[in-house]
Amino acid sequence: MMRRTLTLAMAAVALLAASMASAQAPIESELNFITPVSKFIHDAALKAFAEYAKEKWNVTVKVNAIPAGTPIAYGRIVEWKGKPEVDIFWGGESALFEKLAEQKLLQKVDISREAWESIPASIGKPKPIPLKDPEGYWIGTALEPYGLVYHPKKIHRLGIPEPKDWDDLLQPKLKGEVAQCAPTRSSSSNATYEVILSMHGEDKGWDWLKKLAANTGHFTARSRDVPTVVAKGEYTAGFAVPSYMAFEEKLAGFDLKFVAPKNAFVTPEPMAILAGARNPRAARAFIEFLLTERGQKVFMERGLFPITPKYKVQGPPGSTAEMAVEFTGGVRSYFDRELSNVYDEAIAAKRSEALKAKFRSDIEATWKKP
């Protein structure tokens, strides 16, 4: 009897010790997120964080990412109703993060004051782009323009100038030569449709988008596919392409050029911790890591730009960082120049569903491959 009692007591002590160790652990040993951000980026970020966690806390973090387009990811988070299958939502339009916060589906980021204050409140004129949520529910991780890509040899064969501005995609010789992703599937397309509507007004803006559709030869399943089909020479130009997605094709050896026209939307690639997340300490540690110089370098070497003014894209001659600078027109930091922005977050949030509905009725339902 005494032996059994002693055994039970020892088991209880071991369980208590394990429980205390778990409670005192700096971070959990698992981290999961859902994201529209390309595997090219999120795999590198997770690998760097896992190495950092092992070095700093001797914790082996099991990491996992669920790839999903922004509207799909948003829908799944809403469906989870506060019992999420992941810890973090990363990437897309900040307007969707605001909507999730209103539904109480996000918890406050609660990272260190130093990390939070390293990021300015906004960037751009005349409409400032928020880089973090004043209420603390999301924070930007990197700056990324949504621009145009084109295949230089195909442009030359068509006998037209290399595109530099939005209107260049309406060139008659590009009929059937443009690729884009529907705004119902892609946050980069949705945000760029918003830019066009903000530049031209609702009526003229939709007229412009219908002209773009007339030149469009293919609507891709994902925004990530737009630079791929252009890089392969299947189409001549692509609309609403995130810079790093284009750069990934360049690194793969394809002849591809990128340009961010005036008023091109620059996303802060927001990140938020979901309400009910099972690994909130690991999630906060991941966010703080991404805001360090080591974390920012992961982005800067892949065609993204620093979210804080104290870092710039730079590296030795021939490095991927220097290739990224050349590919994006010499930009090292968006804080070194005046950023022109007409995208209005409040209007975008209110118009989001109406924009998608009008796209379905006025473009998707009537579009025919040229």
N, C-alpha and C positions, 0 to 999 in steps of 0.2 A: 504493500500500500504506500509505504514511504517512498519507495523507488518510483512508483507511478506519479506520486505527487511532485517529486523532485524533477522528473522528466517534464511534466506539464509546466512546472515553474520555469524551467530552463527554456522551454519552447516559448513561453509568454515573454520572457526577457529578450530572447532573440527577435521575436516579432516586434516588441517595443523598440528595440535597437534599430531594426530595419526601418520601422516607421519614422523614428526620429531622424535617421540618416536621410530618408527620403524627404522629410519635411525641411531638413537643413541644406539639401542639395541646391546649389546655386541655380541650376536649370534642370528641366526634365530631360530625359534621354530620347525624346521623340519630337519631331516637328513636321507638320503637314500643312500644305496650302493649296488653294485653287487659284489659277492664274491664266490670263491670256498671253502673258509674257512668254516669248519663245524659249524653247529648251536650250538654245544657244546661250541665253542669259541665265535662266534660273538654275540650270545644272551647275554652271560655274559659280554662282552665288552660294548655292547649297554646299558645294564641295569646299569652297573657301571657309564658310562658316563652320562646317564639321571639323576642319583642321584647326581653326581658331578655338573652338570649344574644347577640343582635346588638349591643346597647348595650355589654355588658361585654366580650365577646371578639371582636366583629366576625365571629361565626360564624353563618351562615345554617343553621338546623337544620330539616331536613325531618321533620315529625312525622306520626304516623299512629296511630289507635286502632282496635282491633277490638272492637266492642261484643258482649258475651256475658253471659248470666246467670251468676251466681257458680258454680253447680254445673257448668255447661257449660265455663266458663273453667278451672276446676280440672281437669276431665277432660282438656281439651286439653293443659294443661301437663304432666300426668302422661304423656300419650301422646307428647309431644315427647322425653321421656327425656333431658333435659339438653342437647338441641339445639333450643332454642326459636326460634320464628319472631318473637318479640318480646323486649323487654328487661325490661318491668315488668308485674307483676300488681297491679291497684289495685282495692280495694273489696270489701265482703262481710264475712263473719265471720272473726275472727282465728283461730278453731279450724282453718279450712282452711289458713291460712298455716302453722300449727304442723305440720300433717300434711305439707305440702310440704317444710318444713325437715327433718323426720324422714327424708324420702325423698332428702335431699340435692339437692333441686331448686331451692333458693334459695342465693344467696351473701349474705354479710354486707353490710349497707347501707353501713357505713364512711363516714358523712358526718362533718362537723366536730364536734368535741366540744361546741362552743357550741350548734349546732343540735340535737344529740342531747339535751343536758341541758336545753334549753328546754322539753321536754315532760315532765310528771310521769310517774311509773311507772304510775299508775292513777287512777281516779276512781270514786266510788260506794260505797254501803254498803247492806246488810251484805256483799255480794259485790263486791269491787273489779273494775272493768273494766280490763284491761291496755290501756295506751295505746301501749306499745312492747314489743318482745320482749327479755327480759333477756339473751338470747344474741346479739341484734343482727341477726336475720334479717328483721325487718319493723318498720315504724314507722307510727304514726297520722298522718293528714294534716288531718282536720277532724272535729268532733263532729256527729253527726246522729241525732236520735231517730226511732224507728219508731213511729208512732202511728195515730190514726184520722182519717179525713176524712168530711165529710158535706155534703149540699146543704141549706142552711138553709130554702129555700122548700119543698122536698119534706118535710122534717121537720115543718114547720109544718102542711102539708096533712094529714099523717098524725095530727096532734094529739098528738104525743109530745114530751117535753123534748129539748133538744139533747144528744147523747151527750157524756159527760165521762169515763166509765170503761168498762172492757172489758165489764162485764155489760150495759151499755146496748145493746149490739148483739144481745142475746138477747131484746129486747123483741118480743113476738108480732106487733105491727104491722109489724115489719121483715121478716117472712117473704117471701123472694124479693127483698129490697131491698138485700142486702149483696153487695159484690164483694170478692173476695180472689184472691191468686195462690197456687198450690200450693207447699208448702215444698220440693218436689222441683225447682222451677224458680227459686225466689227465696230469697236469703239473708235478706232482711228478713222474709219469712214464716217461714222456718225458725227464725230467732232469736226471733220473737214466739211461735211455737208453743212454743219452749223456755221462754219467760217464763210462759206459761199453765201448762205442766207443772210448772214450779218453784213457782208460786204455789199450785196445787191438789194437787200430787202426781200420780203417773202415772195412776191409775184415774180420779179425779175430773177431772183435767186433760183426758183424752181424752173423757170425757162432755161436758165444756164445749165442746170443739172439735167434737164431733158435733152439738151444739145450734147452734153457729155455722154449721156446714155446712147444717143444716136451714133456716136463714134466708138462706143464700147463694143468690143468683140467678145468679151467674156466676163461674167461675174463669177469670181472664185468662191469656193466654199469657206475659205478663211483669208484674213488679211495677209497672213504669212505667205500665201500662195501667189500673191500679186507680184512681188519682185522675182519669184522663181520663174514664172512663165515669161516675164520680160527678159530675165537673164539668159534663158534658154533660147531666146529669139522667136518664141511663139507669138509674142505681141511686141509692139514697139515701145509703148509707154505705159506706166502704171500710175494710178491716182491714190492718194491718201496712204502712203507707205511710211511706216516708222523707220527712222534712219538706221537703226541697228539691224533690222531685217534685210535691208538693202546691203549693208556692209557685210553681213554674213555671206551673201552671194559673191561679193567682191573677194572676200577671203578664200572662197572656194575656187577662185580662178576665172570667174565669168567677167565678160566685158559689160560693165553696168555703171551708169552714172546716176547721182542723186542730187537733187536741188530742193531747197526749202524756199518756196516763193514768199513774197511779202504776205504777212498775216497768217502764215502757216502756223497751225496750233502746235504749241509745245506742251507736252504732258509732263507732270512731275512724277509719273508712274506711282500713284498713291498706294499706300499699304495700310491695312487695318487689321486689328485683332478682333476676331468674331466673339460676340457674346456667347458664353458657354464653352469657350475653347478649353480643351483638355490640357494644353501645354502652354499656358500664358507666359511663364517665365522664359521658356525657350524662345517664344515668339518675340518678347521684348528684347532679349539678348540678340536675336537675329537682326532686328531693326537697328539697334544701336551699332552692331557690327557693320552693317551696310553704310552707316553714316561716317565711319572712320575712314582714314586715308586708304587703308588696306581694302576696305569694302568698296569704296568709290573707284579704286583702280580696276576692280573686276568689271565695272561698267565702262570706264574710260577706254579700256583696251578692246571694247566690243562695239564701238560706234555710238555710245551714249555720252552724256555730258554731266559734270558734277552738279549736285543739287545745292552746294554751298560755295560761296565766293572764294573760300580759302584754297580751293584746289583747281587745277587746270589740267587739261589733257596734254600730256607731254611724255616723251620717252626718247630713247636713243635713236639715231638714224636707222631707218628700216624696220623699226618696231611696229607692232600692230596699232599702238597708240598714235604714232605719227602718220601711219596709213589712214587712220580714222579721221585725223585732222584734215589731211589732203582730200579725202573722199567727201567730206561734208563742207568743203569750200573754205578751209582755213580756220574754222571755228575751234577755239580751245576752251572757251567758257562763254555761256550766254550772259554772264554778269559783266563781261568786258564791252558789251555793245548795247545799243538801244533795241529792245525787242518790241516789234509792232504786233499788237494783238487786238482782235475785234471779237473774239469768242467771249460770250457772256455766260458765266456759269449758271446764274439764276434763270436766264431765259432758256438755256439748254435743258435745264432740269424740268422746266414747265413744258417745253415743247417736245421733249423726248418721245413720248408715245404718239403725238400728232405727226411728228416727222416720219416715224416708221410707218404709220398708217398711210400717209400721203405717198411715201415711196412705193408701198405695195400697190396702191390703186393707180398712181399716175405713171410709174416707171416699170415696176416688176410685172404688172398685169398686161402691159402693152408692149413691152420690149421684145424685139425680134432681132436675132443675130444678123448683123449686116452681111 
